Amino acid sequence: MGVDSMTLPALLVSFAQAVLVGAAAPLLVGLIRLVKARLQGRRGASPLQPYRDLRKLLAKEVVVSETTSWIFRATPFLLAAIMLVIAGGIPLLVTRPAFGFTGNIVLVMYLLLLATFFLALAGLDAGSAFGGMGASREVVVAALAEPTVILAIFSLALHAGTTNLGGIVERLAAERLLALHPGHLLAFVAFFVVMVAETGRLPVDNPATHLELTMIHEAMVLEYSGRYLALVEWAGGMKLFLFLALLANLFIPWGVPATGASPAILLAIAALAVKLVALAALVGVLESMVAKLRLFRVPELLSGSFVLALLSVASFFFLR
């Protein structure tokens, strides 16, 4: 079955979005590390260091526990596939990519929860005490974070009249004053807090430590090695990229064209790069200023973000 000329450009854009996320995710991680290092008075590694780390991991031997099942081996591939599917469907370079049906916020959250579910299963599958500890903590964080994301995006959907992320971007870009609406600002803060929790950043988790009593994400992947660990780390970088890109395009929706024309795509890449660099710098500054919260304080932080998201929804009805 052929693809008509109207569909082919959209398919190419969706493919380009997936390639962009996969290729640039390690660079984004390296940029955040560089910002943190400079703020802490260190020279820091090159932003390209994550690429070198992935290359070394791909060349290393894989060691797998005898107690593991197919879940442990399949999870790294599943995580990477889910992130690439989401990348091809959400509004990154255009508002309506070919796989725009996957840009519905409910489907996006289900896919992210599916990735969390399998990662938690993989942590349990190895039979490690640390893996089980990290899996239980990750599930608690996800249970508290996902409703906040739904509410924050639902607040924007009320203004846009649709739950499709592309439709939300189009409406907010057409009415730029909505970006200054109090509910919009509250939703941004709530979504930012959830991004920090979902991607394992400070103050919820510390991606740079392997201290057993504080690990969440690192505890689940402690048994991975070689190419499996490379895929898990790559998927984690893509998840961070996707959350920051959603923050950039949903709450600062300028520079996202509706069509896939070449000049418009180049402008969209430039606009996305500027917004991502700014958000990455913000994450780096935040992580340099705050310490990791005690585990029992994390629910308080996420509950606060939920209240902010709830207020953003309420503001739609009271502050029109």
C-alpha positions as CSV (number, residue, x, y, z in Angstrom):
1,M,0.0,0.0,0.0
2,G,1.5,3.3,-1.0
3,V,1.6,6.5,0.9
4,D,0.0,9.6,-0.7
5,S,2.0,12.8,-1.0
6,M,0.0,14.5,1.8
7,T,0.9,11.8,4.3
8,L,4.6,11.2,3.3
9,P,5.8,14.6,4.7
10,A,4.1,14.0,8.0
11,L,5.6,10.5,8.2
12,L,9.0,12.0,7.6
13,V,8.5,14.6,10.3
14,S,7.5,11.9,12.8
15,F,10.5,9.9,11.9
16,A,12.7,13.0,12.2
17,Q,11.3,13.7,15.6
18,A,12.1,10.2,16.9
19,V,15.7,10.5,15.4
20,L,16.1,14.0,17.0
21,V,15.1,12.8,20.4
22,G,17.2,9.6,20.2
23,A,20.3,11.5,19.0
24,A,20.1,14.6,21.1
25,A,19.0,13.1,24.5
26,P,22.5,12.3,25.6
27,L,23.6,15.8,24.7
28,L,20.9,17.3,26.9
29,V,22.0,15.1,29.8
30,G,25.6,16.2,29.3
31,L,24.6,19.9,29.1
32,I,22.8,19.6,32.5
33,R,25.9,18.0,34.0
34,L,28.1,20.7,32.6
35,V,25.9,23.5,34.0
36,K,26.0,21.8,37.5
37,A,29.8,21.4,37.3
38,R,30.4,25.1,36.4
39,L,28.0,26.3,39.1
40,Q,29.9,24.1,41.6
41,G,33.3,25.6,40.6
42,R,34.4,22.5,38.6
43,R,35.5,22.3,35.0
44,G,33.2,19.4,34.3
45,A,33.1,16.9,31.5
46,S,32.3,17.7,27.9
47,P,28.6,17.7,27.1
48,L,29.5,14.8,24.7
49,Q,30.6,12.6,27.6
50,P,27.3,10.7,27.7
51,Y,27.9,9.5,24.1
52,R,31.3,8.2,25.1
53,D,29.7,6.4,28.1
54,L,27.1,4.8,25.9
55,R,29.7,3.6,23.5
56,K,31.8,2.1,26.3
57,L,28.7,0.3,27.7
58,L,27.8,-1.1,24.3
59,A,31.3,-2.7,24.1
60,K,31.2,-4.3,27.5
61,E,30.1,-7.8,28.3
62,V,26.6,-8.4,29.6
63,V,26.3,-10.1,32.9
64,V,22.8,-11.5,33.7
65,S,21.7,-13.1,36.9
66,E,20.5,-16.7,36.6
67,T,17.3,-15.8,38.5
68,T,16.0,-13.4,35.8
69,S,13.3,-14.1,33.3
70,W,12.6,-12.7,29.8
71,I,11.2,-9.5,31.5
72,F,14.7,-8.4,32.6
73,R,16.1,-8.8,29.0
74,A,13.1,-7.3,27.2
75,T,12.7,-4.2,29.4
76,P,15.6,-2.2,28.0
77,F,14.4,-2.6,24.5
78,L,10.8,-1.9,25.5
79,L,11.8,1.3,27.3
80,A,13.7,2.7,24.3
81,A,10.8,1.7,21.9
82,I,8.2,3.5,24.1
83,M,10.2,6.7,24.2
84,L,10.7,6.7,20.5
85,V,7.0,6.0,19.9
86,I,6.1,9.0,22.1
87,A,8.7,11.1,20.3
88,G,7.1,10.4,17.0
89,G,3.6,11.5,18.1
90,I,3.9,14.5,20.3
91,P,4.3,18.1,19.0
92,L,8.0,18.7,18.8
93,L,8.8,20.0,15.4
94,V,5.2,20.3,14.1
95,T,1.9,20.4,15.9
96,R,0.3,17.6,13.9
97,P,2.8,14.8,13.2
98,A,1.7,11.7,11.3
99,F,1.3,9.7,14.5
100,G,-0.6,12.5,16.2
101,F,-3.1,10.1,17.7
102,T,-0.4,9.1,20.1
103,G,-0.2,12.7,21.2
104,N,-3.3,12.4,23.2
105,I,-2.3,13.1,26.8
106,V,-4.1,10.0,28.1
107,L,-2.2,7.7,25.7
108,V,1.1,9.4,26.5
109,M,0.6,8.9,30.2
110,Y,-0.4,5.2,29.7
111,L,2.8,4.7,27.6
112,L,5.0,6.3,30.3
113,L,3.2,4.2,33.0
114,L,3.9,1.1,30.9
115,A,7.6,1.9,30.9
116,T,7.6,2.5,34.6
117,F,5.7,-0.8,35.2
118,F,8.2,-2.9,33.2
119,L,11.2,-1.1,34.8
120,A,9.8,-1.9,38.3
121,L,9.2,-5.5,37.2
122,A,12.8,-5.7,35.9
123,G,14.1,-4.4,39.3
124,L,12.1,-7.1,41.1
125,D,13.0,-9.8,38.5
126,A,16.7,-9.9,39.5
127,G,15.9,-10.9,43.0
128,S,18.0,-8.1,44.5
129,A,17.0,-6.4,47.7
130,F,18.0,-3.0,46.2
131,G,16.0,-3.7,43.1
132,G,12.9,-4.4,45.1
133,M,13.4,-1.3,47.2
134,G,13.9,0.9,44.2
135,A,10.9,-0.6,42.4
136,S,8.6,0.0,45.4
137,R,9.8,3.6,45.6
138,E,9.4,4.2,41.9
139,V,5.8,3.0,41.9
140,V,5.0,5.3,44.8
141,V,6.4,8.3,43.0
142,A,4.6,7.4,39.8
143,A,1.3,6.9,41.6
144,L,1.6,10.4,43.0
145,A,3.1,12.1,39.9
146,E,0.9,10.8,37.1
147,P,-2.4,12.4,38.4
148,T,-0.6,15.7,38.6
149,V,0.4,15.5,34.9
150,I,-3.1,14.7,33.9
151,L,-4.5,17.6,35.8
152,A,-1.9,20.1,34.6
153,I,-2.5,19.2,31.0
154,F,-6.2,19.0,31.5
155,S,-6.0,22.7,32.7
156,L,-4.5,23.6,29.3
157,A,-7.0,21.3,27.5
158,L,-9.9,23.3,29.0
159,H,-8.7,26.4,27.3
160,A,-7.9,24.6,24.0
161,G,-11.0,22.4,23.9
162,T,-9.0,19.3,23.2
163,T,-6.8,16.7,25.0
164,N,-4.6,16.3,21.9
165,L,-1.2,17.9,22.6
166,G,-0.9,19.3,19.1
167,G,-4.3,21.0,19.4
168,I,-3.3,22.5,22.7
169,V,-0.1,23.9,21.2
170,E,-2.0,25.4,18.2
171,R,-4.6,27.1,20.5
172,L,-2.1,28.5,22.9
173,A,0.1,29.8,20.1
174,A,-2.9,31.5,18.5
175,E,-3.8,33.3,21.8
176,R,-0.5,34.2,23.3
177,L,-2.0,36.0,26.3
178,L,-3.1,32.6,27.6
179,A,0.5,32.0,28.5
180,L,0.2,34.7,31.2
181,H,-3.0,33.2,32.7
182,P,-2.6,32.3,36.4
183,G,-3.8,28.8,35.7
184,H,-1.3,28.4,33.0
185,L,1.6,29.4,35.3
186,L,0.3,27.1,38.1
187,A,0.2,24.2,35.6
188,F,3.7,25.0,34.5
189,V,5.1,24.8,38.1
190,A,3.1,21.6,38.8
191,F,4.4,20.0,35.5
192,F,7.9,21.0,36.3
193,V,7.8,19.4,39.7
194,V,6.5,16.2,38.2
195,M,9.2,16.3,35.5
196,V,11.8,16.4,38.3
197,A,10.2,13.4,40.0
198,E,9.6,11.3,36.9
199,T,13.1,11.7,35.5
200,G,14.8,11.0,38.8
201,R,16.4,14.5,39.4
202,L,17.1,16.4,42.6
203,P,15.5,16.9,45.0
204,V,13.5,13.7,44.5
205,D,16.3,11.5,43.4
206,N,20.0,11.9,42.7
207,P,21.2,10.5,39.4
208,A,24.8,10.9,40.3
209,T,24.8,8.7,43.4
210,H,24.7,5.0,44.2
211,L,24.1,5.3,47.9
212,E,21.8,2.4,48.7
213,L,19.5,4.1,51.2
214,T,18.7,7.0,48.8
215,M,18.5,5.3,45.4
216,I,15.3,5.1,43.4
217,H,16.0,4.8,39.7
218,E,19.6,3.6,40.2
219,A,18.5,0.8,42.5
220,M,16.2,-0.7,39.8
221,V,18.9,-0.7,37.1
222,L,21.7,-1.8,39.5
223,E,21.8,-5.3,38.0
224,Y,22.0,-4.2,34.4
225,S,25.3,-4.1,32.5
226,G,26.7,-3.8,29.0
227,R,24.3,-3.0,26.2
228,Y,21.3,-3.5,28.5
229,L,22.5,-0.7,30.7
230,A,23.3,1.5,27.7
231,L,19.7,1.1,26.5
232,V,18.3,1.9,29.9
233,E,20.4,5.0,30.3
234,W,19.6,6.1,26.7
235,A,15.8,5.6,27.4
236,G,16.2,7.7,30.6
237,G,17.9,10.5,28.7
238,M,15.0,10.4,26.1
239,K,12.4,10.6,28.9
240,L,14.1,13.7,30.2
241,F,14.2,15.2,26.7
242,L,10.5,14.4,26.2
243,F,9.4,16.0,29.5
244,L,11.5,19.1,28.8
245,A,10.2,19.3,25.3
246,L,6.6,19.1,26.5
247,L,7.3,21.8,29.0
248,A,8.8,23.9,26.3
249,N,6.2,23.5,23.6
250,L,3.0,23.3,25.7
251,F,3.8,26.3,28.0
252,I,5.9,28.3,25.6
253,P,4.2,27.3,22.3
254,W,5.9,29.6,19.9
255,G,8.0,28.4,17.0
256,V,6.1,25.1,16.4
257,P,4.7,25.2,12.9
258,A,1.6,23.3,11.7
259,T,3.2,22.0,8.5
260,G,6.4,20.2,7.7
261,A,7.9,22.7,5.2
262,S,11.7,22.8,5.2
263,P,12.1,26.4,6.4
264,A,9.5,26.0,9.1
265,I,11.2,22.8,10.3
266,L,14.5,24.5,10.6
267,L,13.0,27.3,12.5
268,A,11.2,24.8,14.8
269,I,14.5,23.0,15.5
270,A,16.2,26.3,16.4
271,A,13.3,27.4,18.6
272,L,13.2,24.0,20.4
273,A,16.9,24.0,20.9
274,V,16.8,27.5,22.5
275,K,13.9,26.5,24.9
276,L,15.6,23.2,25.8
277,V,18.9,24.9,26.6
278,A,17.1,27.4,28.8
279,L,15.2,24.6,30.6
280,A,18.3,22.5,31.0
281,A,20.1,25.4,32.5
282,L,17.2,25.9,34.9
283,V,17.4,22.2,35.9
284,G,21.1,22.5,36.5
285,V,20.7,25.7,38.6
286,L,18.0,24.1,40.7
287,E,20.0,20.9,41.3
288,S,23.0,23.0,42.4
289,M,20.8,24.9,44.9
290,V,18.8,22.2,46.6
291,A,19.7,19.0,48.5
292,K,18.0,15.7,48.1
293,L,14.8,15.4,50.1
294,R,14.3,12.6,52.6
295,L,12.2,9.8,51.1
296,F,9.3,10.5,53.4
297,R,9.2,14.2,52.3
298,V,8.8,13.3,48.6
299,P,5.1,12.7,48.9
300,E,4.7,16.1,50.4
301,L,6.4,17.7,47.4
302,L,4.3,15.8,44.9
303,S,1.1,16.5,46.9
304,G,1.9,20.2,46.7
305,S,2.3,19.9,42.9
306,F,-1.1,18.1,42.7
307,V,-2.7,21.0,44.6
308,L,-1.1,23.5,42.2
309,A,-2.5,21.5,39.2
310,L,-5.9,21.3,40.9
311,L,-5.8,25.1,41.4
312,S,-4.9,25.6,37.7
313,V,-8.0,23.6,36.7
314,A,-10.2,25.6,39.2
315,S,-8.8,28.9,37.8
316,F,-10.4,28.1,34.4
317,F,-13.9,28.4,36.0
318,F,-13.2,31.4,38.3
319,L,-10.7,33.5,36.3
320,R,-12.1,33.6,32.8
